[in-house]
Amino acid sequence: MYATMYKSPHNTRAHIVAYKLKNVPNRYIMQKLPWLPWGQFTRLASKIKISPYIKLGHGQAFSAIHKYIYAIANDHLLRHSSQSEEIMQISKKDLQIKRIWTFKIWNKSAKDGRYMHNATFLNDNKFVAVYHSSTKHRFEYWEVTAMVIVGNQ
């Protein structure tokens, strides 16, 4: 299982925590990790991997697939932005960023940007995202397919 640990709700940087659930005695014990007796803490902590403090966005566009974790590392406080967004590809093996892509979605004109706050990655080349326009009172669902460049980068 993969989870994100933010210092506050307004941060866009966090740690990824990887748990092997078969090594967790019950699903609630991990919530008490900071307050456990030292011996119990060290036994449980040895089965956990924690990433460096990295840009992950606000956590609603975070998915784990076969070899990688993907996050759209956006700023959730932006509204109706036409700015580019970043996709972080993070290795499950060592929880390090492997690649970063930027992308921008718009409808008809670059001035009519679609800033994605929620997304899920279906595979290494495709994600599905939701755009919400409160001024136009509508939701749009976008399926985005990327061309992946293989080789030295």
N, C-alpha and C positions, 0 to 999 in steps of 0.2 A: 504494500500500500504506500502511496506517496501523498504527502500533505505539505502544505506551505505554512511557515511560521513567520508572521509579520510582527514588528514591534508595535505598530499602531494601525488602525484602520485606514489611515491616510498615506501610508507608505506604499511605494511601488517596488521596493526591494525587500527580499525575504530570503529565508533559508528553505531548501527543500529537505524534508525528512523522509527517509525510506525505511519502512518497517517490514520485517518478515513476519507476517501474522502468525505463522506456526510457532514462532518463538515468544509470542506474547501470551502470558497466562490467562488474561481476560481483557476484553476490549476497553475497559475503563481505566486500567492501571496506568496507561501511558499519559493520561491527563494529569496524573498525580506524580509524574516523574521528578519534578523539582523537590518534592517533599518526602520521597521514599527514604528509608534507611539506606546508608551508603552501600552495603553489600547487595541489597536488592537492586539499587540503582545501577551499580556497575555491571551486574549480570544482564540486566535489560539493555543498558546502553551499549554493551558490546555487540548487540544484534541490530543496531541502528546505524544508518549512514546519514550524515548531514552535509549538505552542500555548503560552499562558501556563500557569503552574503551577495546575492545577485539580483539583477533587475528582472522581475517576473510580472510586472503589471499589477493588477489588483486581484488576480487569482480566479476570475471567472472565465478565463480562456486558457485553461491548464489541462493537458491531456497526456496520458501515458499510453504508448503503443509498444510494439515489439521490442525495439532496442533503445528507443528515445522517449524523452518527455518533451513536449512542446508547450510553449507559453507565448501568447501574444502579450508582449510587455508594454501595455499601453497605460496611459494616465486616465484613471476613471473619473477624474474631476473635469476633464474636457467635455464640452457639449458641442455638438454640431461642428466638429473640427474637420478641416480638410488636410490636416497634417498626415504625414506618413506614419505607419506603425511598424513595430519590429516583431519578428518571430525569433524566439530563442529555441535552438535545438540543443537539448541537454542529454548527455549520455547517462543511461541508467547505471552503467558499470561504476563510474566514479563521480557522478553528479556534477560534472564540469560542462560548461558551454562548449559545444563543438562548432556550431555555425550560427550566424545571425543574418537574417534577411530583412529587408525593408519592403513594405508594400503599401499601396494606396488604392482604395476603391472609390469610385465615383459613379454617378448616374448622369449621363449626357455631358456634363462639364466638370472639370477638376474643381470648380468652385462649389459644386454640389457634392461634397465629400460624404463618405459613409464611414464613420469611425466605429469600429466593432468593439463592443464591450464584452460580449459573450461569444464563445466559439468552442467547438470541440474538433479535434483532429481525428480523422477517420483512418489515415495512413500517412506515410511520409510525403505524400504529394497532394493531399486534399484535406480541407477543413470546411465545416459548415458553421456559419456565423449568423448572428441576429443583429440587425440595426433597428433602433427605435427612434422615431421622430415624434417628439411630444408636440411640436408645433403643427405637424400635419396629421397627428393622431393615427399613426400607423406603424406597423412592424414590417420589416423586410427580412427575408431569409436568403442568405447568399451561400452558394456552394462555390468554393474557390479551389481551382486546380492549379498547382504550380509546376513549372518545368524545373526539374532538379538537374544541376550541372554536376557531373561526376568527374573526378580527377583532382589534380592539385589545385588547391584554392588558397 
